[in-house]
């Protein structure tokens, strides 16, 4: 039976929208993201020298969260820029390796993961517009994935396998476009939320690959157990969709994420400009032995998935709510025509957030701020309303000044 999504109840309608937001959403709804293959990151992303891409807004010097430091150190060793952990950490501290926001380079990374030039990326393109392309690293599974912000020889070995054996296999077999909306739409009706739960979508994806993937191979066994494998692909898909929302006067959220210290967003009408606020930790349950003070602030580019209408913004992520929380129903004003089964509404104008006086709920993993425990829980993060208010004020002020000028 079809799951009804939280944002599909009554709220703001298309006729209530600012014309620029309505046009932006219509452009976004015309995007048809497809998985177009796997390649080397440096082949499709312009890295400025020795650079590593991370989630969220730019990091501030001296204010880099430890899990992100760990992942960057692992990337430096993977690239061969340093011989050991200490020298890699020293390079990072001296600024010999740049840390840059992934979303500014058309890429999306989960939690504390990073992306460096010789890592593999998944290419997601708009079937209607080949120039609209986004990228994401391969999902690393559960225990040793770099998104957990850990360091160690096992983490590095797993990173090499993911970007070696697995990437090479997928590069060969992912040789034709795989439509992603069809998979996501069906998975939503099976209980996925396309963020915290992607098992059904991953299973459908593996079924598509199965004829060329082979039987009992390490790669097949990995994919069969990696229930979150679809997430990274879907993150690139929503980025591809979001980029179509860029345009003059548009207040649609086109970038959203945290780096563990700050959370930031961009609007369609202010492309490339990050609006930031301190990143408070998500609220939720923790593993035994951990306290609230152990939580890292919100981290990961997957926050954009929820701002698009998935994750915590679906009823499958809010099972105890009973009904849509006050204000949230109006944040997603337009149903996406291609989601025929789930009837999801996709795309969130910041103007709607300002009018409703409610920020979106975002489901996020909780990392150990010390960088030692990895993922210590999961919960809900809600960005501060002031963040959206500042972005809207800046957008509107800019429009006023341009009219006067």
Number of C-alpha atoms within 10 A of each C-alpha: 8 12 18 17 25 27 26 23 16 13 18 18 14 15 10 11 17 16 13 20 27 23 15 26 28 16 16 22 22 17 23 20 31 25 24 20 20 24 21 19 22 15 12 16 17 11 17 11 10 15 20 21 24 33 34 36 30 21 20 12 10 7 10 17 22 19 30 28 22 26 28 31 30 28 28 25 18 19 15 11 16 18 12 13 17 11 15 23 20 14 17 17 15 10 13 14 21 17 25 21 24 24 26 20 16 18 28 36 29 27 30 32 29 31 29 24 22 15 22 25 32 26 24 32 27 22 19 12 13 10 9 18 23 29 31 29 28 25 24 25 18 15 11 19 21 30 24 29 31 30 22 13 10 11 20 21 13 17 20 16 15 22 20 13 13 19 23 15 15 19 18 13 16 18 14 11 14 19 18 19 18 18 21 24 21 19 24 27 19 18 19 24 29 29 25 20 20 25 24 23 29 26 21 18 19 17 13 14 17 13 10 14 19 12 11 8 9 12 18 18 11 15 21 15 14 18 19 23 24 27 24 23 27 27 26 32 28 29 32 26 28 29 24 22 31 25 18 16 19 27 29 31 27 30 29 27 32 32 30 30 21 24 29 24 24 26 30 27 25 23 18 15 16 19 21 23 18 17 22 20 25 25 19 15 15 19 12 8 7 14 12 13 9 18 23 26 23 32 35 27 33 32 33 27 30 25 29 25 28 31 28 28 29 25 22 21 24 17 11 8 10 9 12 19 13 10 17 22 22 24 31 29 26 24 21 18 13 16 19 12 17 22 20 27 25 27 33 27 30 26 22 26 21 16 12 17 16 21 22 25 24 27 26 29 27 29 31 25 22 16 22 16 16 23 23 22 19 18 18 21 25 19 26 17 15 13 18 29 17 13 23 23 12 14 19 15 12 15 15 11 9 9 8 7 6
